[in-house]
């Protein structure tokens, strides 16, 4: 049926669009419902279904077709269509029913679609869809309700993750009918071994913590598991502290998939919400680990001064270096960020003292109010991360961070309040705190052009070290690279005889107001000499990015491959994947698009 369904989209322009009465749950209309569905109670009658997402993937069109008979036994085709399905909707009560006609076998006629009724379509799980047909009186056709089962998906459809029907909130959660019929709120503290299933929309009220800090008396470790395709939402307050925090000693296994990412967002993204989504309407996602940090033993969260949450461990401890807080993979955090006071904020993703035993992969921070991903100490490694329109910095580290990142994107185009694409510092209270922060980043693309005149693609300050390879930095209002603070330059050493603490190789830049600049305490010209004196760094003569690159993150694919000069990733250990390109993507080819499917598109 796939070719027939695709051809039927020609009728979309003439079909009527209706405002749906909506309901939200984790299961929702996506390409995963494509295929043939049948009703075993009515001689196998059924429908062929196709869902066509819109360009922003914030919803799309539901379409179904079936061959039935009228009261006289004459056969005819009907189609079901709703052009206004929103992203998290599992039910629509205003799906149009149309009778299709186009002449006879021998005499063709233009295709017509006459509206003959209204359907309510409800998804219960991957293998059950209820279609209630409310036929117009003039048709003489009786109303029907079809409980459909899945026959099979087309060859190009994805396997569906939502296998469980919703029955009731589990004992540890509370029903939240004001937010929808399948919404359950989480308790303030999760203990034991808990699973958040994807048949429920999970509401966070204030801080939801996993376990209790095991570094203090009375601490209690816990484990949280989150299924692929799970949706977590805030109460949608304008300044929301609603967030999920994994405490030191506990673990989370939030393992989404490319087709079914785990999404944390504001309740204002739910169908029928009273207001539009905006940054700051959800707190964010936090892990407090026991990994090494130069603030230890006095590390505590900057956004909770009244009731601080401790984190971190001894830099010299093998247990701290290998500390394991679990796995977070294929996860989006949208519209996050809570500002307690200036300089005390929750980020979209906050990793405080997270150790290298933790796995972080395929993460997106979308339109947050503060930083996208921030690491406070720790030595966790992160692979494949996207920050889309941050309210402050894209990637930020401090307090002795020594982890690694490979394949990262920061997109700040036309974003109000965005500051630096990359901001690195050692410690806000002691620029020479030891051990010194020295993360390693490779294959990162930063696109600036934010609305902040003081924005740099990369700012290196407060005494930090760091080693950077294969970066592509484009279009920042102030400079592509700024080095700030006398302790930073002192640790790095003279530009002509660097110590190795702060290095950058194969960095390509384009279109910044200035290629380099200096902050307070750094001699004018130091950053330019630092940039020019290292292997493979150069200013490009033309924009290296494609404006519209066929599905790659909104024009962030390169116009061509920019091979690094010399060794692929010199002096890096085996954790890094070998690459032959500068920036986050090798090319604009579909096979090089690691952002496809799981990330939220953005069009500035």
N, C-alpha and C positions, 0 to 999 in steps of 0.2 A: 504493500500500500504506500510505500514511501514516495514513489514518484507522483502518485495521484495527490497526496497531501501537499507536496511541495508546489505542484502546479496550481492547487487551489488558492494559493496566496495571491494569485492575480485578482481575486475577488475582494481582497482586503480593502482596497481603496473605496469600494462602493458600499461596503457593509457599514451598518450603523455601529457607533461606539456607545457603550452604556457605562454609567458609573456603577460599579459593582458594590453590593453589600458584602462586606469582606469579613474574614476571620483569619486569625494568624496562628501558626504553629510551626514547629521546625520543618515538618514535611510541607512542601510547597510545590507549586507548578514550576517545573524545570524540564529540560530535555530528557530527564530521567523517566518521565511518564510517557514518552513517545512509544508508540507501538499499537498493537491490537488488544482490545479488551472485549470480553464476552460475558453474557449472562447465562449461566448454566441452567437457571430455572425457566428460561424461555427458549428452549431449543437452540441454545447457542447464539442467540441474537446479540449483537454487540456493536462496537464502534472502533474506528481507527483514529488515534489521537496524535496530534502534533502540537508541541509548544514552541513558539518562535520568540526568543528573548529579544529585547530591544538593545540598542547599541551600548547603553550604559549598564545593562544587566540589572536594572532596577525593576524589572517586570517584563511584560511582553503580551503576546497574543496566544490564547488557548483556542485550538481548532480541532473539531472532531467531525467525522463523516460516517454515515451509515446508510444501508440499503434496507428499506422497510416496505410495508404494504398498507394501502388505505383500507377503509371498511368494505370496499367492493373487491378487495383482493388485487387491486392494481399496484404494481411496484413503483416506487419513486425514491429519490435520494433526498436526504436531509443533511444539513450541516449544522453544527453548534459552534458558536464563535463569540469570544469576548476579547476585545482589543485592549482592555484596560485592566489586566491582571497585575497586581503589585507584587513586589519581590517576595514577601513573606506570607502570601495568601494561600490558604489551603481550601477555601470554599468561595464560590461566587453564586449569588442568587439571581443574577441578571444576565445569564448567558443566552444570547439570542438563538432561536431555532429558525432555520431558513429552509424552504423547499427549493431545490435546485431544478432548473429545467433548461434545456438547450436544443429543442427540436426533437427530431426522430433520427433513426439510423440513416435513413436515406435523405432526409432534409434537415440540414443543420440550421440552427438559429442562435442568436446571441444568448450567452449565459445569463439567466436571471435568478435572483435569490429573493423569494417572497417570504417575509417574516410570518411564521405561523404559530409562534408561541415563545415561551421563556423557560429555560432550564435552570435548575440548581445543581451545580456540580461540586461534589465533596470528595476530597482525597482523605482516606483513612490510613493507608499505608501503601507500600509499593505494589501490593497485589490486591487492593480493594479500592474501587471508585464507585460512588453512588451518584447516579444521574436521574434526577426527578424531572419529568417532562410535564410542563403545564401548558396544554395546548389551547389556543384561542378557540372560543366557542364556535366561530364561523367555520372552522375546519370539520366539525363533527367528529373529531378524533378524541378518544378518551385519554385522560392523563395516565401516565405510567411512571413507575419508579424502577430503575434497573440497578441492581447491585452487581457490578462488573468485576471480573477477575482478569488478571493479566495473562494473555496467551504467550506473548513473547515480544521482545523489543527488536527494532530494526538493527541491522548489522552495525550501524554507526552510532547507536545509542550507548549511553553509559549504564553500568550496572547501578541499580538503585540502592541507596543506603538505608532508606526509611522502612525497615522491615516490621516494626512493632506498631500495633494500633494503640491509641491513647485510651486508657480505661479510667485512671484516677491518679491524683498526685500521690507519690509515695509517702510513707509515714513521716519522713523527716522534712517534708515540704508542705506548703499551705496553698490551697487553691486561690487564684487571683482572677475572679470572673470579670472584674472591671477592665482587665487587660486582654481578655479573650477566654474562650472555653477550654483551651488546652495550655493555660499558663499557670505555673506553680512557682512560688517564691522560695528562695533558699534561706536557711537559718543563718544567724550570725556566725556560727562556727560549725564546720563539718568535721566530724571525728570518724575514726575507724576507716573502713574501705568503702567509698561511696562512688557510684556511677551516675553520671548525668546522661540519661538516654535521649536520643534525638527525636522522640515522639512528643516531647514537651518543650515549650518555650520557658526558659528559666529566668525568673525575675530576681534581680539583686536589689536589696534594700540596704543602703549603707555599705559598710565593709563586710564582705563575706570572706572569712578566713578558713584556710585548710589547716587543721591542727593548731597546736599552740607551741610557741617557740621552745624548742628543746634545749636551748642554751640557758634557760632560766628554770628555777624551781617550779615544779608543777607542769613542766612542758609535756606535750603529748604529740607524738608523730601521727600523721594520718596520710591517707592516699586518696586522691581524687582522680577518677577516670572520666573522660569526656568523649562521647562517640562522634564519629564523623557526621557532619551536617547539623550539629547541635547549635541552637541559637540561645544566646544569653543577652538579656536586655536590662537597661536601667529603668527607674521610675520616670525618666524623662524630665527631671528637673532642669532648670536653666543652668544651674551650677551644681553638678551632681558629684557626690562622693561615692556613689554606688560603684563598687569595684570588687574584683576577686583577687585575693592575696594568698599565696602559698607560703606558709611560715617556715622558718629555718628548721630543718630536720624532717619536714614532710615532703611529699612528692606529688606531682601531677603528671598524668599521662593523657594529654589532650592531643590525640592523633587523628586529625582530619585527613582528607584526601584531596587530590587535585580537583575532582568534580564535586566534592562535598566538604568544603572548608568549614571549620568551626568559626562562628561569627559572634563577636561581642559588639553591641551597638546600643544606641539610645532607643527607648520605647517609642520615640517619635518616628521611627522607621516602620513601626507596625501599621498595618492597614487601618484606616479610619482614625489615626492619631490626631489629637487636637492642634498640633503645631508641627512646623517643619523641623527636620533634624538640623542640628548646628553643633559646632565644636563645644566641648565642655558639658555635654549632656549625659556623659557616662564617665566614671572615674578612670577606669583602665584596668590593666592586667599587671600584677606584680608577683615576682618571686623573690623571697628573702632566702638566701643560701648561706652556707658556712664556708664559702670559698674565700681565698686570700684577699685582704683589703688593707691598705695602709692606714685606715682609720681604726682598725681593730686594736683594743677591745671596746672602743667607744663608738662604734658605727650604729647609727639609728636613722630611720627614715626622715627625710627633710620635711615631708608634708604632714607629719604627725607629731609635732613637738609636745603636745599635751600628754599623749600616750604613745611614746616612741616604740617602733617596731625594730628590734635589734637584728643585725645581720653581720656576716663576715666571719673570717677565721684568720689564724696566724699564717703569714706568708711562708714561714719555714716549716709548716706542717704538711706532710704528704697527704694526710686525710683531708685537709682543707683544699689542696690543689685538685684532688679527684672527687670532691664532693658532688653528689648526684641528686638533683632536684627533679629528675624525671625527663619527660619528652614533651615538647610542644612543636607541633608540625602542622602546616597548612591552617593557619589561623589569621583572621582579620580582626582588628580592633578599630572601630569607627567612631568618630565624633567624641573622642575621649579627652581627658585632661581636666584636672581639678586644681584650682589655684587657692591654696590656703591663705598665703600672703605672698607678696612679691619675693621670688626666689625660693618659695616652698610649694612645689607643684607635683602633682601626679602626672606621669607621662602616659602615652598610649601603651607602651610596653616598658616596664621598669624591671631591671635585673640587678638586684642588690646583693653583692657578694655571692654570685652564682658560680659554682665550681665547674671544672672541665668535664666532669662525669655527666653533665646535663646535655641533652640534645635540643638544639634550637634550629629549625629549618622552615623555610617558606612562611614568613611572617609579613603581614602588611599593616602599617599604621595609616589610617585613612582620615584625613582632615581633623587632626587632633588640635587641641588648644595649646599644648606645650610640645615637648620633644616627641619624636617618633619612637625611637629606641634609645634608652639611656642605660648605661652600665655604670653602677657604683661599685668600683672594685670588682673582684672576681676574675676568673680566667676562663669563662665559658666561651665556646666557639659557636659562631652563627653563620649559617650558609643560606643564601637566597632570601633577601629581605628588601622590602619596598616601603618607603615613606612617601606618602602622597599628601602634599599641601599641609605641612606641619605648621602649628602656630608659633613655634620657636625653631629649634634646631632639628635636623634630620636624625643623624647619628651623633650621640654625645657620650663621652666617657670621662670619669674622674675617679679619685680615691684609690689610685693604684691599679686600675684595670690592666690586665695583661693577656686578655683573650684575643681571638682572631675573628675576622669577618671576611668571607669571600662571596662575591656576587651580590652587590647591593645597589639600590637605586634611591635617589632622593629627588623628588620632583616638586619644585617650589614655584612653578610658573604662575604668575598673577595671584599669589597667595598673600593675603593680608597678614602682617605680623611675623612672617617667616624670617628667621635670622640667618644662621649659618647652616650650610648643608652638612658639614662635619665640624663638630666643636670638640676639641680634646683638651683636657686639663688634668693636672696631677692631683691637686687638692685645693679646695677653695679657702682653706685656712692656713696651709703651709705648702708653698710651691715646691719646696725641696723635701717633702715628706718621703720617707723611704719604706719599702722599695718604691721606686718611681713608676708611675703608670707608663706602660710601653706596649700598647696593643699593636696588632699587625693587621692591616687592611689590604685587600687585593681585589682587583676587578670591580671597581665601584664607579658608577656614573652619577654625577650631580648636575642637575639643570637648575640654574638660579632664576633670575628675572623675578624675584619676589618684589613686593611693594616696600620693602625695608631698604633704605639707602645705605645702611651700615651692614648689609649682608655680604658675607664672603662664602665662596664655595667650600673653603676649608680654613678654619681658624685654629691655630695651635698655640696654647697659652698655659699660664699658671704652672710652668715648670715641667710639663709633660714631655715624655719621650714618645716614640712611635715609629713604625716602619711601614711605608706605604709603597705599593707596587701597582702598576697598571691602572691608574685612575684617569677618568675622563671628566674634566671640570669645565662646564659651559655656562657663560652668561650671567655672572653674579654682578650686582650693582656696584659694590665697592672694589672687590678684588677676587681673583681666583684663589690665592693663597695668602694668608696673613700669619706671621709669627709675632707673638706678643709676649711681653714680660721678660725682664732680664734673666731670671732663673731658667727660662726656656732656652734662650740662646746660649747661656753658660753651659747647660747640660749638653746641648748639641755640639758645642765646640765651634771654633772658627769655621767659617763657610768653606775655606780652602783646606781644612784638615779636620773633618767631622769625626766625632768620637764614636759614631755608630748608634748612639742613643736615639737620634732623630734623623731619619733618612727618607728620601722619596725617589723612586726610580720609575722610569717609563710613565711619567705623568704628562698627559696632553691637555692643553687648555685652549679655550677659544671664547672670545666675545665678552670677557669681563671688562668693566670700566678700567681697571688696572690689572695687569697680570699678577703682581705681587704688591704687598704693603706691609708696613710694620705697625705694631701697636706700641703702647707705652713701654719704655725700657729697652727697646731694641733699636740698634743703630740703623739709620736710613740706608737702604741698599742691601742689608743683610739677607733678606728673604730672596731677592733677585739673585744674589750670588749663590745662596743655598740651592735654588732651583737650577741655575745654569751649570753648576759644578758637578751634577750627578748624572748618572747614566740614563740616556733615553728621554730626558725631559725636553719638551718643546712646545712652542706656541703654534697652533695650527693656523693656516691661512684661510680656511673656509670652514663653515659650520659642519661639524662631523655627524650631525644627527638628521635623520629623515623626519620631515614634518608630519607625514601620515604614513605609518609603516605597516599597514595591513594587520593590525591586531597586537603588535608589540606595544608596550605601555605608552600609548599616546605620543608617538614620535620620539621615543628614547632609543630606538635602534640606530646603529651607526650607518652612515652612507656607504661605508666600506670597512674592510677589516684594517685595524691599526695594530700591526704586529709589534710586540715589544722588541727593543734592541738588546741583543745579548741573550743571556739565559732567560728561560721562560719566566720563572719566579725565583730569582737568585736568593740563596741563603734561607729558604723557607723549608719547613719540615714536611713530613709526609701527609699531614692533614690536608694541605692545600691540593686542589685538583690542578693538574698541568693545564695551562692555557696558552694559546698563541694569539691573544688579542688583548687590547687595552679597553677598559670599560666593562660594563655588566653583561653585555651581549656580544656574541661573536659576529652576528650579522642580523639582517632583518628577515631571514628565512624562518619559516614556521618551526622547523626542528630546533632552532636556536632560541626559541621563545620560552624560557623557563617560567615566565609569569602567566602563561595562558591557562585559562580555566579557573584557577583558584583565586585570583586577585580581582579587586574591584577596579574597573576602568575609571579614568578621570579625564574630563575634557575642560581645560581651564577657560 
